[in-house]
């Protein structure tokens, strides 16, 4: 019997194609690892993308799954296109048209309304969403013909602008940098309504998720090469790539051992905040320093860390 390869730790950044669900993407990674001869590996994604959306989907492997929750909280950047004149029940191309308007806003009118949707705003999530209403998914209730009333939620739109040369009389494409919990379909609906018309999303692509960019993403074909024996190291980003936005805390062998045992490091000169504790080039833990004392937030059980 062929000995299995050790389970990998790190990130695969998938350029998720339209039509593939996030759960299906995770299943595809698991299948390719299995077919590629790797031992059973824990796999999770860092932020759901609707099947009709495409783009950057961070998929965490092994110890990197401990950071998936942090990725869910990260801000994200999207490109999306609004088609004006029709609103659908799903707020995208999958649904039935529920409202029509003859009004078509001009580009200057669109640009003039965008400041209303920049900064902290409130939005009502789409009825066709995965949010739960009395224990049942909103989209299940909507598909069953129930009237779904979701509460407003506070989100932050860090920036919102029209893409240059990306508009036609009935469609305009935008770029939005948004906080966690933002629904682009709701944003599109509300922009259209503020312009005295209606609209829905025809194109949605995530171009950045947390620290991960679309130029780091691999295609589904690249992913499938793993199952055919292609080296995973060419496609796998290290665990600490998910922590590129926080500084490193360099440890020696003695302090690394203490951290692995969950002990507090004291009298540190670094400012308070989150740090990625490293021994040589290996992440040991995500730590928080407060007034010179460092406590473990998440420990990583990676090979080659001091025992």
C-alpha positions as CSV (number, residue, x, y, z in Angstrom):
1,X,0.0,0.0,0.0
2,X,1.4,3.4,-1.0
3,X,2.2,5.6,2.0
4,X,0.1,8.8,2.0
5,X,1.7,12.2,1.8
6,X,1.4,14.3,5.0
7,X,-1.6,16.6,5.2
8,X,-0.8,20.1,3.8
9,X,-1.2,23.4,5.7
10,X,-1.8,26.7,4.0
11,X,-4.1,28.3,1.5
12,X,-5.4,27.5,-2.0
13,X,-6.9,30.7,-3.5
14,X,-9.4,29.5,-6.1
15,X,-10.7,31.6,-8.9
16,X,-14.2,30.3,-8.4
17,X,-16.1,29.9,-11.6
18,X,-19.7,31.0,-12.0
19,X,-22.1,28.2,-11.2
20,X,-20.0,26.5,-8.6
21,X,-21.0,26.8,-4.9
22,X,-18.5,27.5,-2.2
23,X,-19.3,24.1,-0.6
24,X,-18.7,22.4,-3.9
25,X,-15.4,24.2,-4.2
26,X,-14.3,22.8,-0.8
27,X,-15.4,19.3,-1.9
28,X,-13.3,19.7,-5.1
29,X,-10.2,20.5,-3.0
30,X,-10.8,17.5,-0.8
31,X,-11.3,15.2,-3.8
32,X,-8.1,16.4,-5.4
33,X,-6.0,16.0,-2.3
34,X,-7.4,12.5,-1.9
35,X,-6.7,11.6,-5.5
36,X,-3.2,13.2,-5.2
37,X,-2.3,10.8,-2.4
38,X,-2.5,13.2,0.6
39,X,-3.6,12.1,4.1
40,X,-7.1,13.3,5.2
41,X,-6.9,17.1,5.5
42,X,-9.2,19.5,7.2
43,X,-10.5,22.0,4.6
44,X,-12.7,25.1,4.9
45,X,-13.4,28.3,3.0
46,X,-12.9,31.9,4.0
47,X,-16.1,33.5,2.9
48,X,-19.0,32.2,0.9
49,X,-19.5,33.2,-2.7
50,X,-22.9,32.8,-4.3
51,X,-23.0,30.2,-7.2
52,X,-23.6,33.1,-9.6
53,X,-20.6,35.0,-8.3
54,X,-17.1,34.3,-9.4
55,X,-13.6,35.2,-8.2
56,X,-11.4,35.0,-5.1
57,X,-12.3,32.2,-2.8
58,X,-9.7,31.5,-0.1
59,X,-9.7,27.8,0.9
60,X,-7.9,26.9,4.1
61,X,-6.1,23.6,4.5
62,X,-5.0,22.0,7.7
63,X,-3.8,24.4,10.4
64,X,-4.8,27.4,8.2
65,X,-8.5,26.5,8.9
66,X,-7.9,28.0,12.4
67,X,-7.8,31.4,10.5
68,X,-10.9,30.9,8.3
69,X,-13.1,32.7,10.9
70,X,-10.7,35.7,10.7
71,X,-11.0,35.6,6.9
72,X,-14.8,35.8,7.2
73,X,-14.4,39.0,9.2
74,X,-12.1,40.6,6.6
75,X,-13.1,43.3,4.1
76,X,-13.6,42.4,0.5
77,X,-13.5,44.1,-2.9
78,X,-16.0,43.3,-5.7
79,X,-16.7,44.3,-9.2
80,X,-20.4,44.1,-10.1
81,X,-22.7,45.2,-12.9
82,X,-26.2,46.6,-12.4
83,X,-28.7,46.3,-15.2
84,X,-31.2,49.1,-14.8
85,X,-34.9,48.8,-15.6
86,X,-35.7,45.4,-14.0
87,X,-35.7,44.1,-10.5
88,X,-35.8,40.3,-9.8
89,X,-36.9,38.5,-6.7
90,X,-33.4,37.2,-6.2
91,X,-31.8,40.6,-7.2
92,X,-29.7,38.8,-9.8
93,X,-30.1,37.0,-13.1
94,X,-31.4,33.8,-11.6
95,X,-34.8,35.2,-10.4
96,X,-38.1,36.2,-11.9
97,X,-38.7,39.9,-12.8
98,X,-40.9,41.5,-10.2
99,X,-40.7,45.2,-11.2
100,X,-39.9,47.2,-14.3
101,X,-39.1,50.8,-15.0
102,X,-38.5,52.9,-18.1
103,X,-36.1,55.1,-16.2
104,X,-32.4,54.8,-17.2
105,X,-30.0,57.0,-15.1
106,X,-27.2,58.9,-16.8
107,X,-23.6,58.3,-15.7
108,X,-23.4,61.7,-13.9
109,X,-26.7,60.8,-12.0
110,X,-25.2,57.5,-10.9
111,X,-22.0,59.1,-9.8
112,X,-23.9,61.8,-7.9
113,X,-25.8,59.2,-5.8
114,X,-22.8,57.0,-4.8
115,X,-21.8,59.1,-1.8
116,X,-25.1,58.1,-0.2
117,X,-23.8,54.5,-0.2
118,X,-20.3,55.2,1.0
119,X,-19.3,54.9,4.7
120,X,-21.5,53.3,7.4
121,X,-24.9,52.4,5.9
122,X,-27.9,50.1,6.7
123,X,-29.2,47.6,4.2
124,X,-31.9,44.9,4.1
125,X,-30.4,41.6,3.0
126,X,-31.9,39.8,0.0
127,X,-34.9,37.5,0.7
128,X,-32.9,34.9,-1.2
129,X,-30.0,34.7,1.2
130,X,-28.6,32.1,3.6
131,X,-29.6,34.1,6.7
132,X,-31.9,32.1,9.0
133,X,-35.5,33.2,9.9
134,X,-36.9,31.3,12.8
135,X,-34.4,28.5,12.3
136,X,-34.9,28.2,8.5
137,X,-32.8,29.6,5.7
138,X,-34.4,32.7,4.1
139,X,-33.9,31.4,0.6
140,X,-35.8,28.2,1.5
141,X,-38.7,30.3,2.8
142,X,-38.6,32.5,-0.3
143,X,-38.6,29.5,-2.6
144,X,-41.6,28.1,-0.8
145,X,-43.5,31.3,-1.6
146,X,-43.3,32.8,1.9
147,X,-43.0,36.5,2.4
148,X,-39.6,37.0,4.0
149,X,-39.0,40.1,6.1
150,X,-35.4,40.5,7.1
151,X,-34.1,43.2,9.5
152,X,-31.8,46.0,8.4
153,X,-28.1,45.4,9.2
154,X,-25.3,47.9,9.6
155,X,-22.4,47.5,7.1
156,X,-19.6,49.8,5.9
157,X,-18.8,50.6,2.3
158,X,-15.2,51.8,2.3
159,X,-15.2,52.9,-1.3
160,X,-17.7,52.7,-4.2
161,X,-16.9,53.9,-7.7
162,X,-17.9,53.4,-11.4
163,X,-15.4,51.4,-13.4
164,X,-13.9,53.4,-16.2
165,X,-15.3,52.5,-19.7
166,X,-17.5,49.8,-18.1
167,X,-21.0,51.1,-18.8
168,X,-23.7,50.9,-21.4
169,X,-27.1,52.7,-21.5
170,X,-28.7,50.0,-19.4
171,X,-25.8,48.6,-17.5
172,X,-23.0,50.1,-15.3
173,X,-20.2,48.3,-13.6
174,X,-18.9,49.3,-10.2
175,X,-16.0,48.5,-7.8
176,X,-16.8,48.3,-4.1
177,X,-14.6,47.8,-1.1
178,X,-17.0,46.6,1.6
179,X,-17.0,45.3,5.2
180,X,-18.1,41.8,6.2
181,X,-21.8,41.1,6.0
182,X,-22.4,43.4,3.0
183,X,-24.7,42.1,0.3
184,X,-23.8,43.4,-3.1
185,X,-27.2,42.5,-4.5
186,X,-28.9,44.6,-1.8
187,X,-26.4,47.5,-2.6
188,X,-27.3,47.3,-6.3
189,X,-31.1,47.3,-5.5
190,X,-30.7,50.3,-3.3
191,X,-28.6,52.3,-5.7
192,X,-31.2,51.7,-8.5
193,X,-34.1,52.7,-6.2
194,X,-32.2,55.9,-5.2
195,X,-32.0,56.8,-8.9
196,X,-35.8,56.4,-9.3
197,X,-35.6,53.2,-11.1
198,X,-35.0,49.5,-10.4
199,X,-32.2,47.1,-11.2
200,X,-30.5,43.8,-10.5
201,X,-26.9,42.3,-10.6
202,X,-25.9,40.7,-13.8
203,X,-22.2,40.2,-13.0
204,X,-20.4,39.8,-9.7
205,X,-16.7,39.1,-9.2
206,X,-14.7,39.2,-5.9
207,X,-11.3,40.6,-6.7
208,X,-9.9,40.7,-3.2
209,X,-10.7,38.9,0.1
210,X,-8.7,39.9,3.1
211,X,-5.0,39.9,2.0
212,X,-5.7,37.7,-1.0
213,X,-5.8,39.1,-4.5
214,X,-7.1,37.7,-7.8
215,X,-3.7,37.4,-9.3
216,X,-2.9,34.8,-6.6
217,X,-6.0,32.7,-7.6
218,X,-5.8,29.5,-9.5
219,X,-8.4,28.1,-12.0
220,X,-10.4,24.9,-11.4
221,X,-8.3,23.3,-14.1
222,X,-5.1,24.1,-12.1
223,X,-6.8,22.6,-9.0
224,X,-7.7,19.4,-10.8
225,X,-4.0,19.0,-11.7
226,X,-3.3,18.2,-8.0
227,X,-5.4,15.0,-8.3
228,X,-3.3,14.0,-11.3
229,X,-0.1,14.3,-9.4
230,X,1.0,17.9,-10.0
231,X,3.0,19.2,-7.0
232,X,0.8,21.0,-4.5
233,X,3.7,23.3,-3.4
234,X,3.3,25.2,-6.7
235,X,-0.3,26.1,-5.8
236,X,-0.3,26.4,-2.0
237,X,0.3,29.6,-0.2
238,X,1.8,29.3,3.4
239,X,-0.4,29.6,6.4
240,X,1.0,33.0,7.3
241,X,-0.1,34.4,4.0
242,X,-3.5,34.8,5.7
243,X,-1.8,37.0,8.2
244,X,0.0,39.4,5.9
245,X,-1.7,42.4,7.4
246,X,-0.3,41.8,10.9
247,X,3.4,42.0,12.1
248,X,5.6,39.1,13.0
249,X,6.8,38.4,16.6
250,X,10.1,36.6,16.3
251,X,10.6,33.8,18.9
252,X,13.7,31.9,20.0
253,X,13.5,28.1,20.9
254,X,12.8,28.8,24.6
255,X,9.9,31.2,24.0
256,X,8.5,29.1,21.2
257,X,8.3,26.1,23.6
258,X,6.6,28.3,26.2
259,X,4.0,29.5,23.6
260,X,3.3,25.9,22.5
261,X,2.5,25.2,26.1
262,X,0.1,28.1,26.2
263,X,2.2,30.2,28.5
264,X,2.2,34.0,28.6
265,X,5.3,35.9,27.4
266,X,5.9,39.0,29.5
267,X,7.9,42.2,29.4
268,X,7.8,42.5,25.6
269,X,8.7,45.9,24.0
270,X,6.3,45.6,21.1
271,X,3.1,47.8,21.0
272,X,-0.2,46.2,21.9
273,X,-2.0,44.3,19.1
274,X,-2.1,41.1,17.1
275,X,1.1,39.3,16.0
276,X,2.1,36.2,14.2
277,X,4.6,34.5,16.4
278,X,7.3,32.9,14.3
279,X,10.2,30.5,15.0
280,X,12.6,30.8,12.1
281,X,10.1,30.7,9.2
282,X,7.5,28.6,10.9
283,X,4.3,30.1,12.4
284,X,3.9,29.1,16.0
285,X,0.8,31.0,17.1
286,X,-1.5,34.0,16.6
287,X,-0.8,36.1,19.7
288,X,-2.2,39.3,21.2
289,X,0.1,41.6,23.1
290,X,-1.4,43.8,25.7
291,X,0.8,46.1,27.8
292,X,3.9,44.0,27.2
293,X,2.2,40.6,27.8
294,X,1.6,38.2,24.9
295,X,-1.2,35.6,25.1
296,X,-2.0,32.9,22.6
297,X,-5.1,33.5,20.5
298,X,-4.6,30.5,18.2
299,X,-1.8,27.9,18.3
300,X,-0.5,26.2,15.2
301,X,0.7,22.6,15.2
302,X,3.1,22.7,12.3
303,X,6.1,20.5,11.7
304,X,9.6,21.8,12.5
305,X,8.4,23.9,15.4
306,X,10.6,23.5,18.6
307,X,9.4,20.7,20.8
